[in-house]
Amino acid sequence: MNNILNKTLPVAVLGAGPVGLAAAAHLVARGFTPLILEGGAQVASNLESYRHVRLFSPWQYNVDKAARGLLLEAGWQAPEPEALPTAGEIVEHYLKPLAALPALATGLRLGHRVVAVTRVGFDKVKTRGREDAPFVIRAATPEGEREYLASAVIDATGTWSQPNPLGVGGLPAQGESALRDRIAYGMPDVLGAERQRYAGRRVLVAGAGHSAAGSLLALATLAEQAPGTRLVWVIRGRQSAKLFGGGEADGLAARGLLGMRLKALKQSGRLELHEEFRIASLTATASGITVSGDTGATIEGVDEIIAATGARPNLDITRELRVRHDPWLESTDLLAPLIDPNEHSCGTVRPHGHRELAHPEHGYYAVGAKSYGRAPNFLMATGYEQVRSVVAALAGDMLAADDVQLELPETGVCSTRQAYDREPVASACCGGPAPSQETACCVADAEAKEQGKGGCGCPSLPNLAPSARPACCA
């Protein structure tokens, strides 16, 4: 791979989110020049879209080691390691200062949306001399299309901007496109910027992950403040119990609390739950949206829909590269068995690096959430170890590249016994949002009594940082 060792050309990093900027930091530490192409108007534009969300994992798991080293050299004040940041705080206190460092800022190009990657003079068919040809990255910019040359490509474009549709079978439900203005994908700011959209309305949340749970709990808070707000939860399977999580057994305390609050909400009767409901069509009527399932069941009178149905990678940009994906997850072939959500949760995914992430196209790696394809069990800390290994491989340090390690908290919600179920239940949802500090512990009285606790139902969680414990649990 002679072109990879050629440091006269930059290494292109596609995406300036947490994993992309971590890759750039490792490149700088190894003597490479990073070229960072970010489609948004600022760094970490995906995180910016849900800046109101508090993460499960504390700061110690959200800061890459190479990035930390560069920041500390510049006089950065590291946050309290046990504190739980919001996505916005990650952007403001970590990613923006990191991107502003001269070693990264020089190569950062905002508003550069990558539309295609190929090799100079080579489509995907031609072989002889291919590995010696630089990569060409074509990007849509405010000044029109531009092309950049690179010796290697680290693709950290993520999946957040390609949400899965509501429909069963991976296709949009019939009528979904026509009703797009009444559907929010991801995690809207229910208690903030989007409050008026949902207050006093009947809101349907679709999805069986922690993003769905977070939106449901925000809507429950809104319902206490805005009479007439009603909650409907739709999941395709019969596995709502996994979202109730590991409770006090969860190594990430805020994630355990999220599940406990969700269970309490269901027990209180304030949540209308439809299990095994696979959406087939959406129809606008005078009384609201009628949501029809593939078995003929219907839910009528829905005003707004939140689609928390996951996301998928954009594979179009690498059409002219020799990439090979797992046929169902759209990760690499070697990574797929390690992350298959049918078999694994985040707690059972072993560390992996450049070998599992490599494609037939030498010098191209997809990392971060994109590397997992459609699997939902990605963790930010996993992405940091991925890019450390990949950059070491680009530098020819195979000993370091192959020494993949990962320190994560014990995750009761992922792979250990739940707090109030007799049998272990595995979850494929990890690293998502936590409830706000103000409401994280306030479990319903019935839930508190079930666990033998009084007061406002605050569980005894010694691993919950004091900074994350709300006033009711002080």
Secondary structure by P-SEA (a helix, b strand, c coil): ccccccccbbbbbccccaaaaaaaaaaaaaccccbbbbccccccccccccccccccccccccccaaaaaaaaaaccccccccccccaaaaaaccaaaaaaccccccccccccccccccccccccccccccccbbbbbbbbccccbbbbbbcbbbbccccccccccccccccccccccccccccccccccccccccccccccbbbbbcccaaaaaaaaaaaaaaaccccbbbbbbbccccccccccccccccaaaaaaaaaaaaaaaaaccccccccbbbcccccccccbbbbcccccccccccbbbcccccccccccccccccccccccccccccccccccccccccccccccccccccccccccccccccccccccccaaaaaaaaaaaaaaaacccccccbbbbbbccccccccccccccbbbbbcccccccccccccccccaaaaaaaccccccccccccccccccccccc
